[in-house]
């Protein structure tokens, strides 16, 4: 099973593009911080930040591009994708991306762009899990 769940802050505004067949894809970076305990020397605790490359496809890509901005806190769920490529210096590199299929906006509503829905939890179809309910 390949599943990853992250909560963090966007490091940059999402960037949306389209594949040659017209499929939307949005990419952004996510900073996930954890508090490191005080050292024995009594230094104050520090945050240790890991950065993740996030990729969303289809309706979720359009939603991320429309509503997410740098600095906002989000919950994302998806899978890891590892790919190899050759950089400009002809050196083989490995990149790890998180391909998301769910996203929840965690920044308070008054700090987010206006949306037409009160529900912030979206799946990869761009629909909330509550859309199936009659009320």
Buried (B, 14 or more C-beta within 10 A) or exposed (E): EEEBEBEBBBBEBBEBEEEEEEEBBBBBBBBBEEEEEEEEEEEEEEEEEEEBBBBBBBBBBBBBBEBBBEEBBBBBBBEEEEEEEEEEEEEEEEEEBBBBBBBBBBBEEEEBEEEEEEEBEBBBEBBBEEEEEEE
